[in-house]
Amino acid sequence: MSTPIVSDAAGFKLERTDLNAVRANLYFGFAVLAVGVLLGLDQAYNYAGVDLVRHYPVINSYYQGLTIHGVFNALVLTTAFANGFIVLTTARGLGRRLPGALVHAALWTMLAGAVLAAWAMFTGRATVLYTFYPPLQAHWSFYLGLALVVISTWITSAAQLVALRGWRRDNPGRRVPLLAFMSIATYVMWDIASVGIAIEVVALLLPWSLGIVPGTEWAAYYAEYPFAQVPDDDPLYALVPELTELADRGVPVVSEPTFGKWSHALAAIVGETPQLTLAGVATDCCVLTTALAAADAGATVRVASELCAGSSLDNHARALAAMALYAPQITVL
């Protein structure tokens, strides 16, 4: 017995509402592709020593643009296109429409997730690349958004299986048309493959970003200093008014969940071998680790000792003495 390619060789016409959902998925996918291509151009020019980021209105660093490029092209584009195209091929293969409620639920779930993730990235709250491996941490909206993008594929898969069940009921004994079989099998395999990433995002990264569950690599620290588990927007982390005014005028602000603040994001703003002046608290913690990491990376660092404060006077003095050992790369003023 041969297996047909499609259920009805004469053709099949999608309902207008289903066709609109397919088009919306495809158009949205190509729209985010256009943004990703624009930011990919910046990456190419960056390797040639040309900085295009400073000409972009909402992109403050190379790695912010790289994150948007990766998430849009590798995750959102592929999901939007697949959700739309797989509905089309499954319906054509079975010769029947998929449940409209599920098709549209998948579309709106994907759009909502993409908007949430895009907000986090464009506002500088998710400069974690598209792989978003810990200990790099993004805003909770980034993880929730990507979780919704994945969930949209599960909804699409459910729509396929419901349509397949109806086709089998109406066509007992017939083999599933090859086009429908390939389409459904593709998403079933994706369902299985995506379980792991869904568990990581929903059970680990999302609670971690909300401060509900500390990262295991910082578990001992958080156990001793629980105050540090407050969210990023807590007043504890607020900048002084003078610096807030600078931030409001567009001066870049880099936030890192580590003691040291030297990072790819900071290097993208100040350059790989900058001249830095450090001030802040605590001298024996964040200032010390930032100075050493920056100097080790090639920066020339000046530490304004009178603008720093340690956990104690003795610790302040010891930290300054330790940094002074790294002269001339580090100068204590």
C-alpha positions as CSV (number, residue, x, y, z in Angstrom):
1,M,0.0,0.0,0.0
2,S,1.5,3.4,-1.0
3,T,1.3,6.4,1.2
4,P,-0.2,9.5,-0.3
5,I,1.6,12.9,-0.1
6,V,-1.7,14.7,0.7
7,S,-5.1,13.6,1.6
8,D,-6.8,15.3,-1.3
9,A,-4.8,15.8,-4.5
10,A,-7.4,18.2,-5.8
11,G,-6.3,20.8,-3.3
12,F,-7.4,22.4,-0.1
13,K,-8.3,26.0,0.7
14,L,-7.6,27.4,4.2
15,E,-10.2,29.4,6.0
16,R,-9.4,33.1,5.8
17,T,-8.9,33.4,9.6
18,D,-6.4,30.5,9.5
19,L,-4.6,32.0,6.5
20,N,-4.3,35.4,8.3
21,A,-2.7,33.6,11.3
22,V,-0.2,31.9,9.0
23,R,0.6,35.2,7.3
24,A,1.0,37.0,10.6
25,N,3.5,34.4,11.8
26,L,5.5,34.6,8.6
27,Y,5.4,38.4,8.3
28,F,6.4,38.8,12.0
29,G,9.3,36.4,11.5
30,F,10.7,38.3,8.6
31,A,10.2,41.6,10.4
32,V,12.4,40.5,13.3
33,L,14.8,39.0,10.7
34,A,15.2,42.5,9.3
35,V,16.2,43.9,12.7
36,G,18.6,41.0,13.2
37,V,20.2,41.6,9.8
38,L,20.7,45.3,10.7
39,L,22.4,44.4,13.9
40,G,24.4,41.7,12.2
41,L,25.8,44.4,9.9
42,D,27.0,46.2,13.0
43,Q,28.9,43.0,14.1
44,A,30.6,42.8,10.7
45,Y,31.7,46.4,10.8
46,N,32.8,46.0,14.4
47,Y,35.4,43.4,13.4
48,A,36.6,46.0,10.8
49,G,37.1,48.5,13.6
50,V,34.0,50.6,12.7
51,D,31.6,51.3,15.5
52,L,28.0,51.6,14.3
53,V,26.4,51.1,17.7
54,R,26.8,54.7,18.6
55,H,24.6,55.7,15.7
56,Y,21.7,53.4,16.8
57,P,19.2,55.2,19.0
58,V,18.5,52.4,21.6
59,I,21.6,50.2,21.4
60,N,24.2,51.1,24.0
61,S,26.7,48.3,23.5
62,Y,28.0,45.7,21.1
63,Y,26.8,42.8,23.3
64,Q,23.3,44.3,23.6
65,G,23.1,44.3,19.8
66,L,24.5,40.8,19.7
67,T,21.9,39.5,22.1
68,I,19.1,41.0,20.1
69,H,20.5,39.7,16.8
70,G,20.8,36.2,18.2
71,V,17.5,36.0,20.0
72,F,15.6,37.4,17.0
73,N,17.3,35.4,14.3
74,A,17.9,32.1,16.1
75,L,14.8,31.9,18.3
76,V,12.0,34.3,17.3
77,L,12.3,34.1,13.5
78,T,12.6,30.3,13.5
79,T,9.6,29.9,15.9
80,A,7.4,32.4,14.0
81,F,8.2,30.9,10.6
82,A,7.8,27.3,11.8
83,N,4.5,27.9,13.6
84,G,3.0,29.5,10.5
85,F,4.5,27.1,7.9
86,I,3.7,23.9,9.9
87,V,0.0,24.9,10.2
88,L,0.0,25.3,6.4
89,T,1.7,22.0,5.6
90,T,-0.4,20.0,8.2
91,A,-3.7,21.4,6.9
92,R,-2.7,20.7,3.3
93,G,-1.5,17.2,4.1
94,L,-4.7,16.3,6.0
95,G,-7.0,18.3,3.8
96,R,-8.7,19.8,6.8
97,R,-8.2,22.9,9.0
98,L,-6.5,22.9,12.3
99,P,-8.5,24.1,15.4
100,G,-8.7,27.9,14.9
101,A,-8.7,28.7,18.6
102,L,-5.4,26.8,19.1
103,V,-3.8,28.3,16.0
104,H,-4.6,31.8,17.1
105,A,-3.7,31.1,20.7
106,A,-0.2,30.0,19.5
107,L,0.1,33.2,17.5
108,W,-0.7,35.5,20.3
109,T,1.4,33.6,22.8
110,M,4.4,33.8,20.5
111,L,3.8,37.6,19.9
112,A,3.4,38.3,23.6
113,G,6.6,36.4,24.4
114,A,8.6,38.1,21.7
115,V,7.4,41.5,22.9
116,L,8.4,40.7,26.5
117,A,11.8,39.5,25.5
118,A,12.3,42.4,23.1
119,W,11.5,44.9,25.9
120,A,14.1,43.4,28.2
121,M,16.8,43.4,25.4
122,F,16.1,46.9,24.0
123,T,16.1,48.5,27.5
124,G,19.4,46.9,28.3
125,R,18.0,44.4,30.9
126,A,19.1,41.3,29.0
127,T,22.6,41.5,27.6
128,V,23.1,37.8,28.0
129,L,23.4,36.6,24.4
130,Y,20.8,34.2,22.9
131,T,22.3,31.3,24.8
132,F,21.7,33.2,28.1
133,Y,23.9,30.9,30.2
134,P,24.2,31.6,33.9
135,P,25.8,33.3,35.7
136,L,24.8,36.1,33.2
137,Q,21.4,37.1,34.4
138,A,18.6,38.9,32.6
139,H,15.4,40.5,33.7
140,W,12.6,38.1,34.5
141,S,10.6,39.4,31.4
142,F,13.3,38.0,29.1
143,Y,13.0,34.5,30.5
144,L,9.2,34.6,30.6
145,G,9.0,35.9,27.1
146,L,11.2,33.1,25.7
147,A,9.2,30.6,27.7
148,L,6.0,31.9,26.0
149,V,7.7,31.6,22.6
150,V,8.5,27.9,23.3
151,I,5.0,27.3,24.7
152,S,3.5,28.7,21.4
153,T,5.1,25.7,19.6
154,W,3.5,23.3,22.0
155,I,0.1,24.9,21.3
156,T,0.7,24.5,17.6
157,S,1.7,20.9,18.1
158,A,-1.5,20.4,20.1
159,A,-3.5,21.8,17.2
160,Q,-1.8,19.4,14.8
161,L,-2.6,16.4,17.0
162,V,-6.3,17.4,17.4
163,A,-6.6,17.7,13.6
164,L,-4.9,14.3,13.2
165,R,-7.3,12.7,15.6
166,G,-10.2,14.1,13.6
167,W,-8.7,12.9,10.3
168,R,-8.2,9.4,11.7
169,R,-11.8,9.3,12.8
170,D,-13.0,10.3,9.4
171,N,-10.5,8.1,7.5
172,P,-10.3,4.8,9.3
173,G,-7.6,2.4,8.0
174,R,-6.0,5.0,5.8
175,R,-2.3,5.9,6.1
176,V,-1.5,9.4,7.3
177,P,-0.5,11.5,4.3
178,L,3.2,12.0,4.1
179,L,3.2,15.8,4.2
180,A,1.1,15.7,7.4
181,F,3.1,12.9,8.9
182,M,6.4,14.8,8.4
183,S,4.9,18.0,9.7
184,I,3.5,16.5,12.9
185,A,6.6,14.3,13.5
186,T,8.8,17.4,13.2
187,Y,6.9,19.2,16.0
188,V,6.6,16.1,18.2
189,M,10.4,15.8,18.1
190,W,10.7,19.4,18.9
191,D,8.2,19.0,21.8
192,I,10.5,16.4,23.3
193,A,13.7,18.3,22.6
194,S,12.4,21.6,24.1
195,V,11.3,20.0,27.5
196,G,14.8,20.5,28.9
197,I,15.2,24.1,28.0
198,A,11.6,24.8,29.3
199,I,12.5,23.2,32.6
200,E,15.7,25.3,32.9
201,V,13.9,28.6,32.1
202,V,10.7,28.1,34.1
203,A,12.0,26.1,37.1
204,L,15.5,27.7,37.4
205,L,16.2,30.9,35.5
206,L,12.9,32.6,36.0
207,P,12.7,32.1,39.8
208,W,16.4,33.1,39.9
209,S,15.8,36.3,38.1
210,L,12.9,37.1,40.4
211,G,15.1,36.5,43.5
212,I,13.0,33.6,44.6
213,V,15.8,31.0,44.2
214,P,19.4,32.1,44.4
215,G,21.9,30.7,41.9
216,T,23.7,27.7,43.3
217,E,27.1,29.3,42.6
218,W,26.2,32.1,45.0
219,A,24.2,30.0,47.5
220,A,26.7,30.3,50.3
221,Y,27.0,34.1,49.8
222,Y,23.2,34.7,49.8
223,A,22.8,32.5,52.9
224,E,25.2,34.8,54.8
225,Y,24.1,38.1,53.2
226,P,20.4,37.7,52.3
227,F,20.0,41.5,51.7
228,A,21.7,40.9,48.3
229,Q,18.8,39.0,47.0
230,V,16.6,42.0,46.5
231,P,15.6,42.7,42.9
232,D,17.5,45.0,40.6
233,D,15.0,47.9,41.0
234,D,15.2,47.8,44.8
235,P,16.1,51.2,46.3
236,L,19.2,49.5,47.8
237,Y,20.8,49.5,44.4
238,A,19.6,53.0,43.4
239,L,22.1,55.5,42.0
240,V,22.7,58.8,43.8
241,P,20.6,61.7,42.2
242,E,23.6,63.1,40.4
243,L,24.3,59.9,38.6
244,T,20.6,59.2,38.0
245,E,20.5,62.5,36.1
246,L,23.4,61.4,33.9
247,A,21.7,58.1,33.2
248,D,18.5,59.9,32.3
249,R,20.5,61.9,29.7
250,G,21.6,58.7,28.0
251,V,25.0,58.0,29.8
252,P,25.3,54.2,29.7
253,V,24.8,52.3,33.0
254,V,26.2,48.7,33.3
255,S,24.7,46.5,35.9
256,E,26.4,43.1,36.7
257,P,25.4,40.5,39.3
258,T,29.0,39.9,40.3
259,F,31.4,41.6,42.7
260,G,33.6,42.9,39.8
261,K,31.9,45.1,37.2
262,W,34.5,44.7,34.5
263,S,32.6,42.7,31.8
264,H,32.0,42.4,28.1
265,A,29.2,45.0,28.4
266,L,31.5,47.6,30.1
267,A,34.4,46.8,27.7
268,A,32.0,47.4,24.7
269,I,31.4,51.0,26.1
270,V,34.8,52.1,27.2
271,G,37.0,50.0,24.9
272,E,39.3,47.0,25.5
273,T,42.2,49.1,26.9
274,P,40.7,52.2,28.5
275,Q,41.8,54.5,31.2
276,L,39.4,54.1,34.1
277,T,38.8,56.0,37.3
278,L,37.1,53.9,40.0
279,A,35.2,55.1,43.0
280,G,32.6,53.4,45.2
281,V,32.0,50.8,47.8
282,A,33.2,48.6,49.1
283,T,36.9,49.2,48.6
284,D,37.7,45.6,49.7
285,C,35.0,44.0,47.6
286,C,33.5,45.6,44.4
287,V,36.2,48.2,43.8
288,L,39.1,45.7,44.4
289,T,37.7,43.0,42.1
290,T,36.8,45.5,39.4
291,A,40.2,47.1,39.4
292,L,42.1,43.8,39.3
293,A,40.0,42.3,36.5
294,A,40.2,45.5,34.4
295,A,43.9,45.8,34.9
296,D,44.4,42.1,34.0
297,A,42.4,42.8,30.8
298,G,44.7,45.6,29.8
299,A,43.0,48.7,31.3
300,T,44.9,51.5,33.0
301,V,43.1,52.1,36.3
302,R,43.1,54.9,38.8
303,V,41.5,54.4,42.2
304,A,40.2,57.5,43.8
305,S,40.8,56.4,47.4
306,E,38.9,59.4,49.0
307,L,35.8,58.5,47.0
308,C,35.8,54.9,48.2
309,A,34.7,53.3,51.5
310,G,35.5,49.9,52.8
311,S,33.6,47.5,55.1
312,S,36.0,48.8,57.8
313,L,38.8,51.3,58.0
314,D,41.4,48.5,58.2
315,N,39.9,46.6,55.3
316,H,39.8,49.8,53.2
317,A,43.5,50.4,53.9
318,R,44.4,46.8,53.1
319,A,42.5,46.8,49.8
320,L,44.1,50.1,48.7
321,A,47.6,48.6,49.6
322,A,46.8,45.5,47.6
323,M,45.8,47.4,44.5
324,A,48.9,49.6,44.8
325,L,51.0,46.5,44.3
326,Y,49.8,46.4,40.7
327,A,51.4,49.7,39.7
328,P,51.8,51.1,37.1
329,Q,48.7,49.3,35.8
330,I,46.7,50.5,38.9
331,T,47.4,53.8,40.6
332,V,45.9,54.6,43.9
333,L,45.2,58.3,44.2
